C-alpha cells in the first residue's frame, strides 16, 4: 500500500532534485567563468549548453539580435 502511494511522489522528487542540481551547476559555472574573466558571449554559450535544444537556440538567437 505504501509503495502505491509514495512511489509516484518519489519519482517527482527525483526529477526536482535533478533540476536543482542543474541550476547549481549553472551557477558554479557562471561564477567560475566570471572569476576567470571569460568573455560574456563565451559565458552565454557555456550556460546555454545546460538548456534543452529549443530553449538553447532561442536564447542564442535572441543574443545575436541584441
C-alpha positions as CSV (number, residue, x, y, z in Angstrom):
1,X,0.0,0.0,0.0
2,X,2.8,2.4,0.9
3,X,4.5,1.8,-2.5
4,X,1.3,2.6,-4.3
5,X,1.0,6.0,-2.5
6,X,4.6,7.1,-2.3
7,X,6.2,5.7,-5.5
8,X,4.8,8.4,-7.8
9,X,5.9,11.1,-5.2
10,X,9.4,9.7,-5.2
11,X,9.7,9.9,-9.0
12,X,8.6,13.6,-8.8
13,X,11.1,14.4,-6.1
14,X,13.9,12.8,-8.1
15,X,13.1,14.9,-11.1
16,X,13.0,18.0,-9.0
17,X,16.4,17.1,-7.4
18,X,17.9,16.8,-10.9
19,X,16.6,20.2,-11.9
20,X,18.1,21.7,-8.7
21,X,21.4,20.1,-9.3
22,X,21.5,21.5,-12.9
23,X,20.7,25.0,-11.6
24,X,23.5,24.7,-9.0
25,X,25.9,23.5,-11.7
26,X,25.0,26.5,-13.9
27,X,25.6,28.9,-11.0
28,X,29.0,27.5,-10.3
29,X,29.9,27.5,-14.0
30,X,28.8,31.1,-14.3
31,X,30.7,32.3,-11.2
32,X,33.9,30.5,-12.2
33,X,33.7,31.9,-15.7
34,X,33.3,35.4,-14.3
35,X,36.2,35.0,-12.0
36,X,38.3,33.7,-14.9
37,X,37.5,36.8,-16.9
38,X,35.7,35.0,-19.7
39,X,34.1,37.0,-22.4
40,X,30.3,37.4,-21.7
41,X,29.5,35.8,-25.1
42,X,31.5,32.7,-24.2
43,X,29.7,32.6,-20.8
44,X,26.4,32.7,-22.6
45,X,27.3,29.8,-24.8
46,X,28.6,27.8,-21.8
47,X,25.4,28.4,-19.8
48,X,23.1,27.8,-22.8
49,X,24.6,24.3,-23.1
50,X,22.6,23.3,-20.0
51,X,19.3,24.2,-21.7
52,X,17.1,21.9,-23.8
53,X,17.8,22.4,-27.6
54,X,14.8,24.5,-28.4
55,X,15.4,26.9,-25.4
56,X,19.1,27.0,-26.2
57,X,18.5,28.0,-29.8
58,X,16.0,30.7,-28.7
59,X,18.5,32.2,-26.2
60,X,21.3,32.2,-28.7
61,X,19.1,33.8,-31.4
62,X,18.0,36.5,-29.0
63,X,21.6,37.2,-28.1
64,X,22.5,37.6,-31.7
65,X,19.6,40.0,-32.3
66,X,20.8,42.2,-29.4
